[in-house]
Amino acid sequence: MFHKNKLIKFLTVAIAAVFFIGVGATAANASDRYYGGDYSKYQTNVFNNTQHDSFAIDQIGGDVNGYIYEDWTYSRHAQQAHNNGWRFHTYIWDQTGSNSWETQRMLNYFLPRLQQPKGAIVALDFEAGASWSVEGNTDAILTGMRQIRDSGYTPMLYSYRPYLLAHVDVNRILAEFPNSLWVAGYQNGLSVWPNYANFPSMNGVAIWQYSDYGGQQDLNVDLTGITRNGYGQQPQAQPKQQPANCPSNTPNTQPAQSNTSTYTVRYGDSWWSIANRHGMNMYTLAQINGRSINSMLYPGQTLRIRANTQTAQQSNNSGSTWRDSLGDTWHKENGTFTANTWLNLRWGARTTSARIALLNPGSEVKYDAWSSHNGYVWIRQPRNNGYGYVAVRNSATHQPFGSFK
């Protein structure tokens, strides 16, 4: 895409842990994924490098700090895509930062110039020009996505993971527009097929831009069927299956264990959300399935689940005290903790657990249980898709990291 920072996006896949593909209840089956390229003035003609493309997303132009420009190849690419029988969608370079008024002005200019049916995708390409205000950037993006929706099109937000996490409140975007992200994260090598071991770990991803294929063309996979929007009444070619030599999405299989049951992965699931739901540690969950937390999860996949020790012991103890799958004793208690220093909110009650967020002094955490183990007192914060954990006291020195109420 225009002004794309390819190095950063390539490095993203080297450090991203693949916890999940965040798709919604309307997602297509894994075998029904669609493939296509995205284009701008840097590609004079549309390509068909993958030989199985069914859609194209083209830049119509954009706004750079109040300067609106048009991409002169837009009409040509639209015609070429239509000649190929592809579904055609549009993206707009959005360098308006937190200026909601400028975002509206940009869309007032471009929406009447679209060459696609109602319902098709209009994506805001937000990868440069963000302001210092995460709230302001998010407000401007939501203003634009609402205007796109109210104009009869499918809004999406394009960027790459580090930029989104640094400058946008992604949870607010997904709360109003579920499964609306188009995320870049480039895999190693030049295969035209996506390698899901390199999937960027973000929730709500509907389209993954997985390769720039040597700088010639950006390759994308539609994970949810979103590129069919606007073309539901027109006959479309059936998606082709991946050949036997492409990266496999099939999990390793091992004989079932006597102390396990099974769980079918649902849209939006992740290793940590499934593990927390069943009172397990996500590393243990991955291990008993012969995999790692960097392995891809996709809807319909069957996992082995260890017996839910947490749930069973909660029931036996009237919900007041129980042991989790790691043997830690937890006590049921509701309250609010206020931090007096910088603290880590983690996915597990271990100092080695992955960090969700860095809490600043004065942050409040509502909790529903506490535990003392491994040198710290921990509290558990209920979240929409699992739990977060905070160490609130050093057990050895008795040093508190905040106060309770």
Secondary structure, DSSP 4 states (H G I P E B T S, - for coil): -TT--HHHHHHHHHH-----B---TTPPPGGG-EEEEEE-TT-SS---TTS---EEEEEEEEEETTEEEE-TTHHHHHHHHHHTT-EEEEEEEEE-TT-HHHHHHHHHHHGGG--S-TTSEEEEE-SS---S-HHHHHHHHHHHHHHHHHTTSEEEEEEEHHHHHHH--HHHHHHHSTT-EEEE-PPSS--SS--GGG---BTTEEEEEEE-GGGT-EEEEESSSGGGTT-TTS--PPPPPPPTTSPP-PPP--PPPTTEEEEE--TT--HHHHHHHTT--HHHHHHHTT--TTS---TT-EEEEE--HHHHHHHHTTTSEEE-TTS-EEEEEEEEEEESS-EEEESSSSTTSPEEEEEPTT-EEEEEEEEEETTEEEEEEEETTEEEEEEEEETTT--BSEEE-
